[in-house]
């Protein structure tokens, strides 16, 4: 019997989650998506042919359901811990899903609420923390640690023995050299090539990646 699943948020990541669920169910009926919870859409509305069931804080009103979060972008990734805490849910209420056409080593370990999308590759000895998102086609090299709430964008390459800090965001097609530590709450821009360690809370862009000056960072739109 399939288990009811609720998606938190109505962003573009919902498509990846729905594709993963459909692919899993094609092999064996496992999940049944019943709708969304979102603070930006009114309850009773329809999104992607599914109902909006309420706000994030209403999650506790759905006993027996599992949840998956799709809220997070280069603009909102820093708020992911706060957003998920607002649900009042314990970690074990969040489902971990792996697309059948992703490659995850049997020697890798995935936390609660992790989503591994189509075409992603996760090497042996990798540890992926709670609520991390591995987007389509990304590569996580062997013995790497992906911190809680981290997001790795489409096509990004994180080489072996890297430590991605908690709440980091790695943009699409970025590359991180092996054996580096990327500080927590770091934003790695699209296509950046990171060859040096990055401090906590930094934003790095370019090839080779360099930190943005504070005055430029403050000039960016909110």
Secondary structure as UniProt FT lines:
FT   STRAND          3..8
FT   HELIX           13..27
FT   STRAND          31..37
FT   TURN            43..44
FT   STRAND          46..47
FT   TURN            48..49
FT   STRAND          50..54
FT   HELIX           56..61
FT   TURN            63..64
FT   STRAND          66..69
FT   TURN            74..76
FT   HELIX           77..79
FT   HELIX           80..85
FT   TURN            86..88
FT   HELIX           91..93
FT   STRAND          97..98
FT   TURN            100..101
FT   STRAND          103..104
FT   TURN            106..107
FT   STRAND          109..110
FT   TURN            112..113
FT   STRAND          115..116
FT   TURN            118..119
FT   STRAND          121..122
FT   TURN            124..125
FT   STRAND          127..128
FT   TURN            130..131
FT   STRAND          133..134
FT   TURN            136..137
FT   STRAND          139..140
FT   TURN            142..143
FT   STRAND          145..146
FT   TURN            148..149
FT   STRAND          151..152
FT   TURN            154..155
FT   STRAND          157..158
FT   TURN            160..161
FT   STRAND          163..164
FT   TURN            166..167
FT   STRAND          169..170
FT   TURN            172..173
FT   STRAND          175..176
FT   TURN            178..179
FT   STRAND          181..182
FT   TURN            184..185
FT   STRAND          187..188
FT   TURN            190..191
FT   STRAND          193..194
FT   TURN            200..201
FT   STRAND          203..205
FT   TURN            208..209
FT   STRAND          210..211
FT   HELIX           214..219
//
